[in-house]
Amino acid sequence: MSNDNRESFEDLAQGTNQGVVGEFFGFMKDNAKWWLIPFLVVFGLLGILLVLGATGAAPFIYALF
């Protein structure tokens, strides 16, 4: 491994941690994967629906279907 590659790797290692969500949005931005956004929205809404289904809001959710 050359010296300049090692330095750039070390510079990247010292960078800030973005977390999973930040990394995923960075991936989508860099690779033009914008078609993934509707899937994320649907999965997020289903997750919220599942969480609310286990609370006192369940009768109101079941009335929607």
C-alpha positions in Angstrom: 0.0 0.0 0.0 1.5 3.3 -1.0 2.0 6.1 1.5 -0.6 8.5 0.0 -3.3 5.7 0.1 -2.5 5.1 3.7 -2.8 8.8 4.5 -6.2 9.1 2.8 -7.5 6.0 4.6 -6.4 7.5 7.9 -8.0 10.8 7.0 -11.3 9.0 6.3 -11.0 7.0 9.5 -10.7 10.2 11.5 -13.9 11.7 9.9 -17.2 12.0 11.7 -19.5 9.1 12.1 -22.8 9.7 10.3 -24.7 6.7 11.5 -26.8 4.2 9.6 -29.3 6.7 8.3 -26.7 9.2 7.2 -24.7 6.5 5.5 -27.8 5.3 3.7 -28.8 8.7 2.4 -25.2 9.4 1.4 -25.3 6.1 -0.6 -28.5 7.1 -2.3 -27.1 10.5 -3.2 -23.8 9.2 -4.5 -25.3 6.4 -6.5 -28.5 8.1 -7.7 -30.8 5.5 -6.0 -33.7 7.9 -5.5 -36.2 5.2 -6.4 -35.6 3.7 -2.9 -37.4 6.6 -1.2 -40.9 5.3 -1.8 -39.9 2.0 -0.3 -38.5 3.7 2.8 -41.6 5.8 3.2 -43.9 2.7 3.0 -41.7 0.7 5.4 -41.7 3.6 7.8 -45.5 3.9 7.7 -45.9 0.2 8.2 -43.5 0.4 11.2 -45.5 3.3 12.7 -48.7 1.3 12.1 -47.3 -1.7 13.9 -46.2 0.3 16.9 -49.5 2.1 17.2 -51.3 -1.3 16.8 -49.8 -2.3 20.2 -51.0 0.8 22.0 -54.4 2.3 22.9 -54.8 3.6 19.4 -55.4 0.1 18.0 -59.2 0.4 17.9 -58.9 3.5 15.7 -56.5 1.8 13.4 -58.6 -1.3 13.0 -61.6 0.9 12.1 -59.7 2.2 9.1 -59.5 -1.3 7.6 
